[in-house]
Amino acid sequence: MAACPHRARNYLLVLAASIAMTCAPGTFASELAPRMDLSSEAEKNYASPVELTVRGASAGITTDYYEQALVEAINTSDLFPVDDKQRYSLDVRVVRVDTPSFSKNMTVTMKVVWKFYRSGEKVALLDEGIVTTYTGKAFEGGIVGANRVRVAMEGAARESIRSGMALLAALDL
């Protein structure tokens, strides 16, 4: 029996289609949304000594994960005493999130603006744009492209929060 001349081509087409399906360039916002644990225990730790506003300008990007991670960072830091009773306000705006369509290592770049005020005052103690990049390791988060992008987005958010908290720590409060 003679070998089919199109067998190799068909094999490559099936392989390419499989790769395209696991790392689809058009990821859905619901697939990118970080998963949060808002059980009763998590809700107890969600209070913050700082009046906090986190909003996003990028389509398909939820700020829930960013806000939860930021509240945890504020609560575990020694920057604000527990009895401060929200003497400060922090306004965080996610300006831009660049995500890859297809890559072995998913790299996400996030631009965030932090504005920090004393409550009741209009003069910002901090008004800073923070750009962070996080590259997930090969297949970190699984083989599905949307999960890998989500992991990279969470990493970029954590790096952004680390940078922002360092800026707050440098202030003379």
Contacts in CASP RR format, 6 or more apart in sequence:
PFRMAT RR
TARGET T0000
AUTHOR 0000-0000-0000
METHOD contacts of the structure
MODEL  1
MAACPHRARNYLLVLAASIAMTCAPGTFASELAPRMDLSSEAEKNYASPV
ELTVRGASAGITTDYYEQALVEAINTSDLFPVDDKQRYSLDVRVVRVDTP
SFSKNMTVTMKVVWKFYRSGEKVALLDEGIVTTYTGKAFEGGIVGANRVR
VAMEGAARESIRSGMALLAALDL
20 102 0 8 1.000
22 143 0 8 1.000
22 144 0 8 1.000
22 145 0 8 1.000
23 102 0 8 1.000
23 103 0 8 1.000
23 143 0 8 1.000
23 144 0 8 1.000
23 145 0 8 1.000
23 148 0 8 1.000
24 145 0 8 1.000
24 146 0 8 1.000
25 101 0 8 1.000
25 102 0 8 1.000
26 101 0 8 1.000
27 99 0 8 1.000
27 145 0 8 1.000
27 146 0 8 1.000
27 149 0 8 1.000
28 146 0 8 1.000
29 59 0 8 1.000
29 60 0 8 1.000
29 61 0 8 1.000
29 62 0 8 1.000
31 146 0 8 1.000
31 147 0 8 1.000
31 149 0 8 1.000
31 150 0 8 1.000
32 60 0 8 1.000
32 61 0 8 1.000
32 62 0 8 1.000
32 99 0 8 1.000
32 146 0 8 1.000
32 149 0 8 1.000
32 150 0 8 1.000
32 153 0 8 1.000
33 60 0 8 1.000
33 62 0 8 1.000
33 64 0 8 1.000
33 65 0 8 1.000
33 150 0 8 1.000
34 62 0 8 1.000
34 64 0 8 1.000
34 65 0 8 1.000
34 150 0 8 1.000
34 153 0 8 1.000
34 154 0 8 1.000
34 157 0 8 1.000
35 65 0 8 1.000
36 42 0 8 1.000
36 64 0 8 1.000
36 65 0 8 1.000
36 68 0 8 1.000
38 46 0 8 1.000
42 68 0 8 1.000
45 71 0 8 1.000
45 72 0 8 1.000
45 75 0 8 1.000
46 68 0 8 1.000
46 71 0 8 1.000
47 71 0 8 1.000
47 75 0 8 1.000
48 71 0 8 1.000
48 74 0 8 1.000
48 75 0 8 1.000
48 86 0 8 1.000
49 74 0 8 1.000
49 75 0 8 1.000
49 80 0 8 1.000
49 81 0 8 1.000
49 82 0 8 1.000
49 84 0 8 1.000
49 85 0 8 1.000
49 86 0 8 1.000
49 88 0 8 1.000
50 74 0 8 1.000
50 80 0 8 1.000
50 84 0 8 1.000
50 86 0 8 1.000
50 88 0 8 1.000
50 89 0 8 1.000
50 90 0 8 1.000
51 86 0 8 1.000
51 88 0 8 1.000
51 89 0 8 1.000
51 90 0 8 1.000
51 119 0 8 1.000
52 67 0 8 1.000
52 70 0 8 1.000
52 71 0 8 1.000
52 74 0 8 1.000
52 89 0 8 1.000
52 90 0 8 1.000
52 92 0 8 1.000
53 89 0 8 1.000
53 90 0 8 1.000
53 91 0 8 1.000
53 92 0 8 1.000
54 63 0 8 1.000
54 66 0 8 1.000
54 67 0 8 1.000
54 70 0 8 1.000
54 92 0 8 1.000
54 93 0 8 1.000
54 94 0 8 1.000
55 63 0 8 1.000
55 92 0 8 1.000
55 93 0 8 1.000
55 94 0 8 1.000
56 63 0 8 1.000
56 93 0 8 1.000
56 94 0 8 1.000
56 95 0 8 1.000
57 93 0 8 1.000
57 94 0 8 1.000
57 95 0 8 1.000
57 96 0 8 1.000
58 94 0 8 1.000
58 95 0 8 1.000
58 96 0 8 1.000
58 97 0 8 1.000
61 94 0 8 1.000
61 97 0 8 1.000
61 153 0 8 1.000
63 92 0 8 1.000
63 94 0 8 1.000
65 153 0 8 1.000
65 154 0 8 1.000
65 157 0 8 1.000
66 92 0 8 1.000
66 94 0 8 1.000
66 112 0 8 1.000
66 157 0 8 1.000
66 160 0 8 1.000
66 161 0 8 1.000
67 92 0 8 1.000
69 154 0 8 1.000
69 157 0 8 1.000
69 158 0 8 1.000
69 161 0 8 1.000
70 90 0 8 1.000
70 92 0 8 1.000
70 161 0 8 1.000
73 161 0 8 1.000
73 162 0 8 1.000
73 165 0 8 1.000
74 80 0 8 1.000
74 165 0 8 1.000
77 165 0 8 1.000
77 168 0 8 1.000
77 169 0 8 1.000
79 165 0 8 1.000
79 168 0 8 1.000
79 169 0 8 1.000
79 173 0 8 1.000
80 88 0 8 1.000
80 173 0 8 1.000
86 119 0 8 1.000
87 118 0 8 1.000
87 119 0 8 1.000
88 116 0 8 1.000
88 117 0 8 1.000
88 118 0 8 1.000
88 119 0 8 1.000
88 125 0 8 1.000
88 173 0 8 1.000
89 116 0 8 1.000
89 117 0 8 1.000
89 118 0 8 1.000
89 119 0 8 1.000
89 120 0 8 1.000
90 114 0 8 1.000
90 115 0 8 1.000
90 116 0 8 1.000
90 117 0 8 1.000
91 114 0 8 1.000
91 115 0 8 1.000
91 116 0 8 1.000
91 117 0 8 1.000
92 112 0 8 1.000
92 113 0 8 1.000
92 114 0 8 1.000
92 115 0 8 1.000
93 112 0 8 1.000
93 113 0 8 1.000
93 115 0 8 1.000
94 110 0 8 1.000
94 111 0 8 1.000
94 112 0 8 1.000
95 111 0 8 1.000
95 112 0 8 1.000
95 113 0 8 1.000
95 129 0 8 1.000
96 109 0 8 1.000
96 110 0 8 1.000
96 111 0 8 1.000
97 108 0 8 1.000
97 109 0 8 1.000
97 110 0 8 1.000
97 111 0 8 1.000
97 153 0 8 1.000
97 156 0 8 1.000
98 108 0 8 1.000
98 109 0 8 1.000
98 110 0 8 1.000
99 106 0 8 1.000
99 108 0 8 1.000
99 149 0 8 1.000
99 152 0 8 1.000
99 153 0 8 1.000
100 106 0 8 1.000
100 107 0 8 1.000
100 108 0 8 1.000
100 149 0 8 1.000
102 145 0 8 1.000
104 138 0 8 1.000
104 139 0 8 1.000
105 135 0 8 1.000
105 136 0 8 1.000
105 137 0 8 1.000
105 138 0 8 1.000
106 135 0 8 1.000
106 136 0 8 1.000
106 140 0 8 1.000
106 145 0 8 1.000
106 148 0 8 1.000
106 149 0 8 1.000
106 151 0 8 1.000
106 152 0 8 1.000
107 133 0 8 1.000
107 134 0 8 1.000
107 135 0 8 1.000
107 136 0 8 1.000
107 152 0 8 1.000
108 133 0 8 1.000
108 134 0 8 1.000
108 135 0 8 1.000
108 149 0 8 1.000
108 152 0 8 1.000
108 153 0 8 1.000
108 155 0 8 1.000
108 156 0 8 1.000
109 131 0 8 1.000
109 132 0 8 1.000
109 133 0 8 1.000
109 156 0 8 1.000
110 131 0 8 1.000
110 132 0 8 1.000
110 133 0 8 1.000
110 134 0 8 1.000
110 153 0 8 1.000
110 156 0 8 1.000
110 157 0 8 1.000
110 159 0 8 1.000
110 160 0 8 1.000
111 129 0 8 1.000
111 130 0 8 1.000
111 131 0 8 1.000
112 129 0 8 1.000
112 130 0 8 1.000
112 131 0 8 1.000
112 132 0 8 1.000
112 160 0 8 1.000
113 127 0 8 1.000
113 128 0 8 1.000
113 129 0 8 1.000
113 130 0 8 1.000
114 126 0 8 1.000
114 127 0 8 1.000
114 128 0 8 1.000
114 129 0 8 1.000
114 130 0 8 1.000
114 164 0 8 1.000
114 167 0 8 1.000
115 124 0 8 1.000
115 126 0 8 1.000
115 127 0 8 1.000
116 124 0 8 1.000
116 125 0 8 1.000
116 126 0 8 1.000
116 127 0 8 1.000
116 168 0 8 1.000
116 171 0 8 1.000
117 123 0 8 1.000
117 124 0 8 1.000
117 125 0 8 1.000
118 125 0 8 1.000
125 171 0 8 1.000
125 173 0 8 1.000
126 167 0 8 1.000
126 168 0 8 1.000
126 171 0 8 1.000
128 164 0 8 1.000
128 167 0 8 1.000
130 160 0 8 1.000
130 163 0 8 1.000
130 164 0 8 1.000
130 167 0 8 1.000
132 156 0 8 1.000
132 159 0 8 1.000
132 160 0 8 1.000
132 163 0 8 1.000
133 156 0 8 1.000
133 159 0 8 1.000
134 152 0 8 1.000
134 153 0 8 1.000
134 155 0 8 1.000
134 156 0 8 1.000
134 158 0 8 1.000
134 159 0 8 1.000
135 152 0 8 1.000
136 148 0 8 1.000
136 151 0 8 1.000
136 152 0 8 1.000
136 155 0 8 1.000
139 148 0 8 1.000
140 148 0 8 1.000
140 151 0 8 1.000
140 152 0 8 1.000
141 147 0 8 1.000
141 148 0 8 1.000
141 150 0 8 1.000
141 151 0 8 1.000
142 148 0 8 1.000
END
